[in-house]
């Protein structure tokens, strides 16, 4: 029987080298359209975190964290509003991973994924902006 070698550090190093090599050398990073969409998406997400950090103050009182055209939909703690940019970040990361996977076979599909992440960031930013204005 063949002896299996479980050298943890060596295996982690192999995985790290493979990931860095395949991640850094991916053709998506050399595409200006994809890079512009990626950068804009990240900038919008950072702006969301900044707006919420400056606009929402920690308080013991419940604040409206969701509302519709008919009024307040849900009340919650002050930190619950930070779920919105976190959801935007998760959408961005999932679409980025899927874009990496399909980029070589379907470049337009990759653009659609990245563009949908950008559009979702725009809508979440509008919601965050309105929420902070409503709470002011």
Order of alpha helices (4+ residues) and beta strands (2+ residues): alpha-alpha-beta-beta-alpha-alpha
